[in-house]
Amino acid sequence: MDRSGGRARHSGDLIATLSGRSPARNLHSDVLWELGYAIVSSQYPQGSILPPDSELLERFGVSRTVLREALKTLAAKGLIEARARIGTRVLPRERWNLFDADVLAWHFELGPDITFLRSLAEVRIGIEIEAAALAAERASPDQVEQLLDWVEHMAQAETPADFARFDLQFHRVLAEASGNPFMASISALVEMALTAAFTISSPVNDPAALAVTVGVHRRIAEAISSRNPVAARAAMRDAISQGFDRAAGRMEAAPR
């Protein structure tokens, strides 16, 4: 089987590991990842027609059923559309589901570039600051205790992977504490943003950055504990902005 999507496969495994999931590994997922990455990376440009099934079957060495299921999954993510007598066309980027974990991972494998990270941060600010405010009004005592516990885990993390996992758990509990079920729909976006921070610039290896990051998360938890939505909003905005600034700074400083 062609392995052009190996880097995207690695990114997906990394996200799954940090999230506590077991990454799926089978013929369907391999074909899905390789085709999806090929589309997002413009190997198959927007508006182009994918090769015929016969060519894809030869390339991947899988059954027609496996290929069709992978194509159906890509269509569900908004990347392609099959038309009779025309073929399977790659849809414009504005049709893609950018909140989908796989689509985010394929974009991340292209860099990520600073514009992509900034877009992630802007969407998180637009949603998560309100989640923090709602949590300040609705969180149960148990959820408040969990948030404070995850902050302490972050403070004691010894590896970047542990820190990223604890950070993600903090944001998951906060989304649940908001009492709004739609907040869970951004979990893939948060996972990708935190994976980017983990990959590019973890604060664990910088004591000053670690103190700042833990401190701002403690401010969020304490604002929720004290039922202060205004302070929770402000602290969440700072947390997201600081994470973006740290990753962007590392990217700008890296040799080109």
Backbone torsions as a table, in degrees:
resi	resn	phi	psi	omega
1	MET	NA	141.9	175.5
2	ASP	-59.7	139.9	-177.0
3	ARG	-116.1	28.5	-177.6
4	SER	-64.5	-20.1	179.9
5	GLY	-96.9	19.9	-176.5
6	GLY	-59.8	-39.3	-179.1
7	ARG	-66.0	-41.5	178.1
8	ALA	-65.4	-37.3	176.9
9	ARG	-59.8	-41.5	179.2
10	HIS	-63.3	-43.8	179.8
11	SER	-62.0	-42.4	178.7
12	GLY	-63.0	-39.5	177.7
13	ASP	-64.2	-39.3	-179.9
14	LEU	-63.5	-45.8	178.9
15	ILE	-61.0	-44.8	-179.6
16	ALA	-62.2	-40.2	179.8
17	THR	-63.4	-46.3	-179.9
18	LEU	-65.2	-28.4	-178.0
19	SER	-86.7	-6.5	-179.7
20	GLY	83.2	15.8	178.7
21	ARG	-101.4	161.1	173.0
22	SER	-93.7	117.4	-178.9
23	PRO	-62.7	132.6	179.7
24	ALA	-72.0	133.3	178.3
25	ARG	-135.2	102.8	175.7
26	ASN	-155.2	176.9	-176.6
27	LEU	-60.3	-41.8	-180.0
28	HIS	-60.2	-47.9	-177.0
29	SER	-67.6	-35.1	178.8
30	ASP	-65.2	-45.4	178.7
31	VAL	-64.9	-42.5	178.3
32	LEU	-57.0	-49.4	-176.7
33	TRP	-64.7	-42.0	-176.9
34	GLU	-69.8	-41.2	177.6
35	LEU	-68.9	-42.9	180.0
36	GLY	-61.3	-45.1	178.9
37	TYR	-64.9	-37.3	178.9
38	ALA	-63.2	-35.1	178.8
39	ILE	-72.3	-49.9	-177.4
40	VAL	-64.7	-32.4	179.7
41	SER	-86.1	6.4	175.8
42	SER	69.4	17.5	168.9
43	GLN	-64.4	-32.9	167.7
44	TYR	-115.7	97.3	-172.5
45	PRO	-65.3	159.7	175.8
46	GLN	-57.9	133.3	-179.4
47	GLY	89.8	-11.1	-179.1
48	SER	-81.8	164.8	177.7
49	ILE	-101.8	128.8	177.4
50	LEU	-63.2	155.0	175.4
51	PRO	-57.2	155.9	178.8
52	PRO	-62.8	159.7	-178.1
53	ASP	-54.4	-39.6	-177.4
54	SER	-59.4	-39.9	179.4
55	GLU	-70.4	-40.9	179.7
56	LEU	-68.1	-37.3	178.0
57	LEU	-62.6	-40.6	178.8
58	GLU	-68.0	-39.6	-178.6
59	ARG	-64.0	-45.2	-173.5
60	PHE	-93.0	-19.7	179.7
61	GLY	65.2	39.7	-179.4
62	VAL	-122.3	173.7	178.9
63	SER	-76.7	162.4	177.6
64	ARG	-62.0	-34.4	179.8
65	THR	-63.5	-44.9	179.7
66	VAL	-62.2	-44.6	180.0
67	LEU	-62.6	-46.0	-178.2
68	ARG	-62.5	-39.2	178.6
69	GLU	-64.8	-39.4	177.9
70	ALA	-64.4	-41.4	179.4
71	LEU	-66.3	-38.3	177.0
72	LYS	-62.6	-39.0	179.7
73	THR	-66.5	-41.5	177.3
74	LEU	-63.9	-36.9	177.9
75	ALA	-66.0	-39.4	179.2
76	ALA	-65.4	-27.3	177.8
77	LYS	-84.1	-2.0	177.2
78	GLY	84.2	12.8	-175.9
79	LEU	-86.9	-31.1	-175.7
80	ILE	-137.7	165.0	177.1
81	GLU	-148.0	127.5	-179.6
82	ALA	-91.0	133.9	177.9
83	ARG	-128.4	134.1	178.6
84	ALA	-60.2	137.8	177.5
85	ARG	65.3	2.2	177.2
86	ILE	-114.3	-46.4	-177.1
87	GLY	118.0	-167.1	-178.4
88	THR	-100.3	113.9	-175.3
89	ARG	-98.8	141.8	173.2
90	VAL	-78.1	123.7	-175.9
91	LEU	-79.1	160.0	176.3
92	PRO	-61.4	151.6	-175.4
93	ARG	-58.1	-32.1	-179.2
94	GLU	-66.8	-12.7	176.7
95	ARG	-89.8	-13.4	-176.3
96	TRP	-72.9	146.6	175.9
97	ASN	-85.4	93.4	-176.0
98	LEU	-74.0	-8.0	175.2
99	PHE	-86.6	-8.5	-179.3
100	ASP	-71.8	136.5	-175.9
101	ALA	-59.9	-41.4	-179.8
102	ASP	-67.2	-44.9	-179.0
103	VAL	-62.5	-40.7	176.0
104	LEU	-62.3	-42.6	-178.9
105	ALA	-64.1	-40.6	178.4
106	TRP	-64.1	-39.1	175.9
107	HIS	-64.6	-42.3	-179.2
108	PHE	-60.5	-35.8	-179.5
109	GLU	-67.4	-16.1	178.6
110	LEU	-79.8	-3.0	-178.7
111	GLY	-170.5	-85.7	-11.2
112	PRO	-73.5	157.8	176.7
113	ASP	-93.9	168.2	-174.8
114	ILE	-63.9	-35.3	179.1
115	THR	-62.0	-41.1	178.9
116	PHE	-63.9	-46.1	178.7
117	LEU	-63.4	-39.2	179.0
118	ARG	-63.7	-40.6	178.7
119	SER	-62.3	-41.4	176.5
120	LEU	-60.9	-44.9	-178.3
121	ALA	-64.3	-40.0	-179.3
122	GLU	-64.3	-41.1	178.6
123	VAL	-67.8	-41.3	178.3
124	ARG	-61.2	-42.6	178.7
125	ILE	-60.8	-41.9	-178.0
126	GLY	-64.6	-24.7	-175.9
127	ILE	-110.1	-48.2	-171.1
128	GLU	-71.8	-26.7	177.8
129	ILE	-67.5	-33.2	176.2
130	GLU	-73.8	-33.4	175.3
131	ALA	-61.9	-40.8	178.9
132	ALA	-64.4	-41.3	179.2
133	ALA	-64.6	-42.4	178.1
134	LEU	-64.9	-38.3	178.8
135	ALA	-62.9	-34.8	178.2
136	ALA	-64.1	-24.7	-179.8
137	GLU	-94.2	-27.1	-167.8
138	ARG	-120.6	-12.0	-173.9
139	ALA	-61.1	140.2	175.3
140	SER	-79.1	161.2	175.9
141	PRO	-56.0	-36.9	178.7
142	ASP	-65.4	-40.4	179.1
143	GLN	-67.2	-38.9	176.0
144	VAL	-60.7	-43.7	179.2
145	GLU	-63.1	-39.3	177.9
146	GLN	-63.2	-42.6	179.2
147	LEU	-60.2	-45.6	179.5
148	LEU	-64.6	-36.9	178.1
149	ASP	-64.8	-42.4	-179.5
150	TRP	-66.7	-32.2	174.8
151	VAL	-61.5	-43.2	179.6
152	GLU	-65.9	-37.4	174.9
153	HIS	-61.7	-42.5	178.4
154	MET	-60.6	-41.6	-178.3
155	ALA	-64.1	-29.9	-176.6
156	GLN	-100.0	2.9	-177.9
157	ALA	-60.9	136.5	-178.5
158	GLU	-103.9	-16.0	179.7
159	THR	-130.0	153.9	176.6
160	PRO	-57.6	-37.5	-178.7
161	ALA	-65.4	-42.1	178.2
162	ASP	-63.2	-45.0	-179.4
163	PHE	-59.3	-46.1	-179.4
164	ALA	-62.3	-38.7	179.8
165	ARG	-66.7	-42.0	179.3
166	PHE	-67.8	-38.7	178.3
167	ASP	-61.3	-44.1	179.7
168	LEU	-64.0	-40.8	178.5
169	GLN	-63.0	-38.5	177.0
170	PHE	-57.4	-48.1	-177.6
171	HIS	-69.8	-31.4	176.1
172	ARG	-65.1	-46.0	179.3
173	VAL	-62.7	-40.7	179.4
174	LEU	-61.3	-43.3	179.0
175	ALA	-61.4	-41.1	177.4
176	GLU	-65.5	-39.4	-178.3
177	ALA	-67.8	-19.1	178.5
178	SER	-66.5	-21.9	-178.7
179	GLY	73.8	8.7	-179.5
180	ASN	-110.7	111.6	-175.8
181	PRO	-62.8	-21.8	-179.9
182	PHE	-71.8	-20.0	179.4
183	MET	-62.5	-29.5	179.0
184	ALA	-65.8	-20.9	-177.4
185	SER	-69.2	-14.9	179.0
186	ILE	-96.3	9.8	-176.6
187	SER	-58.6	-38.2	180.0
188	ALA	-64.3	-38.4	179.5
189	LEU	-66.1	-43.8	179.4
190	VAL	-64.7	-42.4	177.7
191	GLU	-57.8	-43.9	-178.7
192	MET	-66.9	-42.2	179.8
193	ALA	-61.8	-42.5	-179.5
194	LEU	-72.0	-33.2	175.6
195	THR	-65.0	-38.8	177.2
196	ALA	-62.2	-44.2	179.1
197	ALA	-63.6	-41.2	178.8
198	PHE	-61.3	-43.3	-175.4
199	THR	-74.4	-39.9	-172.7
200	ILE	-88.1	-46.3	-173.3
201	SER	-158.5	90.1	177.1
202	SER	-81.7	137.5	178.3
203	PRO	-72.9	-11.3	-176.1
204	VAL	-59.3	-35.1	-177.1
205	ASN	-86.9	5.0	179.8
206	ASP	-132.5	99.8	-175.5
207	PRO	-53.0	-39.1	-179.6
208	ALA	-66.7	-44.4	179.4
209	ALA	-66.2	-37.0	178.6
210	LEU	-63.1	-43.1	179.6
211	ALA	-62.1	-41.0	179.7
212	VAL	-65.9	-45.9	-177.3
213	THR	-65.4	-45.8	177.8
214	VAL	-63.7	-40.3	-178.7
215	GLY	-61.4	-42.2	-177.7
216	VAL	-72.0	-32.8	175.1
217	HIS	-70.0	-34.3	175.7
218	ARG	-65.8	-37.1	176.3
219	ARG	-60.8	-41.0	178.1
220	ILE	-61.0	-50.9	-177.0
221	ALA	-61.7	-41.4	-178.7
222	GLU	-69.7	-35.5	176.8
223	ALA	-65.3	-38.6	176.6
224	ILE	-67.1	-41.9	179.5
225	SER	-61.4	-36.4	-178.8
226	SER	-90.1	5.7	177.4
227	ARG	60.2	47.4	-178.4
228	ASN	-117.4	89.6	-176.9
229	PRO	-64.3	-31.8	179.6
230	VAL	-64.8	-46.8	178.6
231	ALA	-66.5	-35.2	179.0
232	ALA	-64.6	-42.8	177.0
233	ARG	-58.9	-49.4	-176.1
234	ALA	-62.5	-42.3	-178.8
235	ALA	-67.6	-39.6	178.8
236	MET	-65.6	-41.5	177.1
237	ARG	-59.0	-42.6	179.3
238	ASP	-63.9	-41.6	-178.3
239	ALA	-61.3	-45.1	-178.6
240	ILE	-69.3	-43.2	-179.3
241	SER	-64.0	-41.0	179.9
242	GLN	-65.1	-40.2	178.4
243	GLY	-62.9	-42.6	178.0
244	PHE	-64.7	-45.7	-178.1
245	ASP	-60.7	-39.5	-179.7
246	ARG	-65.4	-46.2	-179.5
247	ALA	-67.8	-41.9	179.9
248	ALA	-64.4	-39.9	178.9
249	GLY	-62.7	-40.9	178.4
250	ARG	-65.7	-39.8	179.3
251	MET	-65.4	-40.9	-179.0
252	GLU	-68.0	-30.2	-178.4
253	ALA	-82.8	-16.7	-176.8
254	ALA	-70.1	145.3	177.0
255	PRO	-60.7	141.2	179.5
256	ARG	-100.2	NA	NA
